[in-house]
């Protein structure tokens, strides 16, 4: 790389042309007087002191006080590491600013929808969803792919799993209290794979490759609360509702409280329990979008392909109709549901 290219790149990092010339000259000369730097770089003598002072403020030059005053270049490794840190910090700040700007207008974080290339990359994303979920993981996939997720699933005892697959026999490692298992109805379209973590991430793909090394393989990755809300709806109405429960939730063995983010997951759990059940709900009033939290008992629920809601009777005796994200007809759009015991 010649000096012109170096100067061009340094200018991209905020140095002026004179500052770039001065730093390059110091690297050649070592500790030097201002007059020596002027001769080497061609920077006018009337400008060189201002240039060196600016480089000192930016961390490129150390000043060695004495008679005469000498200027010493800071090690390029130190300089470049500082530049890298500054760039990373600026990128993070810009990212936060951009996302906040989008969220202030659209009411959610910027959606991310990507195509993932390769089977191994898809497997890594599925494992990531399981590792990072905080409340619930929904999985619909053939047993061949489910077996590849075995170790990640075994590690998570603090989230609820709803898993649908083409089971013949249930493996021992899936007989955990925090797992609901369903046997797929068997129709070919039921074998598409979904892995959904809370309302944060979702992964979708079709048939598994017969030869993972030779076949091109693609999956789809999404990060959008509104989009994933629809995926969750499809997971229940298309897949779980057309499958047979083969292992229920062992609710009494679970650590309490149990926090969930999807209304249909909550109702799936309630189907195994006797009502009433104590609950805390956080969300927003449907009419005003004002934040609200209520505590009381679930006394009833409604579950159809089109609707999913619960009735909560609070401590004052008032009954609230609570739905999930995107509710229109209920009193409350629920965001978090916490079963207390």
Number of C-alpha atoms within 10 A of each C-alpha: 5 6 11 12 10 13 19 14 13 18 15 9 12 12 19 17 15 20 24 23 23 26 27 19 20 22 15 13 15 16 19 20 17 20 13 15 26 19 12 16 18 14 20 13 13 9 11 20 15 12 20 23 17 16 22 17 10 14 16 23 22 18 16 14 9 7 7 10 12 16 22 20 24 19 13 12 9 12 15 12 11 15 17 13 11 13 13 12 12 12 12 12 11 12 12 12 12 14 14 16 14 15 13 11 9 10 11 14 18 16 14 11 15 12 14 18 13 15 19 13 14 21 15 11 19 25 18 14 21 25 16 14 19 18 18 23 26 23 23 27 25 19 16 11 15 17 13 13 16 13 11 14 20 11 10 16 14 15 21 25 25 23 23 30 25 20 14 8 8 14 9 7 11 17 15 18 18 21 22 22 24 23 22 25 18 12 8 9 12 22 22 15 23 24 24 28 27 24 25 18 25 28 26 21 19 16 13 18 13 8 10 12 11 8 12 11 20 18 19 16 21 20 18 18 19 16 17 20 21 13 20 23 19 15 23 19 16 14 24 23 16 16 20 14 16 14 17 19 24 16 17 10 10 17 13 12 13 19 21 23 23 24 25 24 21 22 18 18 19 20 12 12 14 9 13 14 16 17 21 19 23 19 21 20 19 20 12 8 11 10 13 13 14 16 17 22 22 24 15 16 18 13 13 10 11 7 14 21 24 24 19 26 21 17 11 8 10 9 16 17 19 29 27 24 22 15 18 13 14 20 17 30 27 28 20 20 22 18 20 16 13
